[in-house]
Amino acid sequence: MIRKDNGMRSRLFLRSHVVLWLVTAVLLSGNPALRAGEPAQPAAFQHAGITSAWKQFGDRLTFGKGQTLALVDDGCKLQMPEWTARVDGRPKVLVAYDSVDGDSNPQHEGRGYHGSTVGVPSSLNYNGKWGVAYNNQLAVIRALECCHCKISDANTLAAGLQWVIDHHKPYHITTVNLAPVDDQAHAKPVTTAIDAKLKQLRTLGIWVSAPSGNHNYTSGISWPASQPGCFAIGAVRAGKDEVYLDRHAKLDLVVPAAATSSSNAIVCGAAMVLREAIGKTGYAWKSDGPDQASAIMRIMQNTGVEVFDPGTRRHYRRLDLTAALRHIFRDAP
């Protein structure tokens, strides 16, 4: 009799664990908040608090759903599987435009190449790999021939930014990755046609940021990151708070990456995540800035890790998305 009871208990124990395993499997497969994809840039994402943000806030945030990121660069191969993919029935690329030719075909021309990949760190959601705001959508805008630009490209860049201004409402564009760099060390802004557009976008609360450049300059940064109304994003080495690449007093934030174009792409995704958190919590962002984009940057700076750079004798702030989200959720009503 004892042996029979023990056998029955063993079977019941086994069945209960099988049921528990099946229930867990169903929950994990059906709820994206309970699982996480593979980071597009593992070391950088861990360092910047991206992967921990997915885990800690995956039950409260969608990480980009309902927002569109405008990629303003040198064009894109839209036939790439990363960009033809659909996420929950939604196309990853929502709309495309070419402000050079004035049509809807942003295919690379001339020396263009960069715009096909610069959206990966911010927006990828393909084959289990994620960018920061992996559920967002893209507006791909070809606004110049090559991302290594010249000041003379200002007119077509301005036309691309004007397109964003005109279409941000119907396409829910909240964020602009202004990806070009002119590879010069500008210690002061350079007056061009984009300045008025940047000012208007900032007034609208739309985030616009650009990479500082990748030449290890300490006396200035690339245009258009050098301009008022555009946040300038620099870099630290992934896994190590060592500021490198182009930096200057104009730099607003540093982000772990191998190049400042990736730093900027990562922070664009992070800005979308923080905007969603502000909207969902009712966080009083006006205490942080005159517009929502400025407020998001201030939150990033205030919650970021302070990093000292011997090369410029300056202190910069390094992105920590998890800390920024904790701040918003803790201080929200």
WOBELJO-V745030 format. One record per backbone hydrogen bond with DSSP energy under -0.5 kcal/mol. NH is the residue of the N-H (numbers start at 1). CO is the residue of the C=O. Records with the same first field share a line. If there is no record, write none. Layout:
NH=CO + CO
//
This chain:
5=1
6=2
7=3
8=4
9=5
10=6
11=7
12=8
13=9
14=10
15=11
16=12
17=13
18=14
19=15
20=16
21=17
22=18
23=19
24=20
25=21
26=22
27=23
28=24
29=25
30=26
31=27
32=30
34=31
35=32
38=128
40=130
42=39
45=41
46=42
47=43
48=44
49=46
50=45
51=45
53=49
54=50
55=51
56=52
57=53
58=54
60=57
61=57
67=64
68=172
69=137
70=68 + 175
71=69 + 139
72=70 + 177
73=71 + 141
76=106
78=76
80=77
83=80
84=80
85=81
87=90
88=86
90=87
92=85
93=83
94=92 + 138
95=138
97=140
98=103
99=97 + 142
100=142
102=98
103=98
106=104
112=109
116=113
117=114
118=114
120=117
123=119
124=120
126=129
129=126
130=38
131=124
132=121
133=122
134=131 + 132
135=63
136=133
137=67
138=92
139=69
140=95 + 138
141=71 + 139
142=97 + 140
143=73 + 141
144=73
149=147 + 181
153=150
154=151
155=152
157=153
158=154
159=155
160=156
161=157
162=158
163=159
164=160
165=161
166=162
167=163
168=164
171=167
172=169
173=168
174=68 + 172
175=68
176=207
177=70
178=176 + 209
179=72 + 177
180=72
181=147
182=223
186=184 + 221
187=185
191=189
195=192
197=193
198=194
199=195
200=196
201=197
202=198
203=199
204=200
205=202
206=201
207=174
209=176
210=231
212=233
221=186
222=212
226=222
227=224
230=227
231=208
233=210 + 231
234=232 + 253
235=244
236=255
237=242
240=237
242=240
243=241
244=235
246=213
247=217
251=248
252=232
253=232
254=317
255=234
257=236
262=259
263=259
264=260
265=261
266=262
267=263
268=264
269=265
270=266
271=267
272=268
273=269
274=270
275=271
276=272
277=273
278=274
279=275
280=276
281=277
282=278
283=278
285=283
287=284
288=285
289=285
295=291
296=292
297=293
298=294
299=295
300=296
301=297
302=298
303=299
304=300
305=318
307=316
309=314
310=308
312=309
313=309
314=309
316=307
318=305
319=254
321=48
324=320
325=321
326=322
327=323
328=324
329=325
330=326
331=327
332=328
//
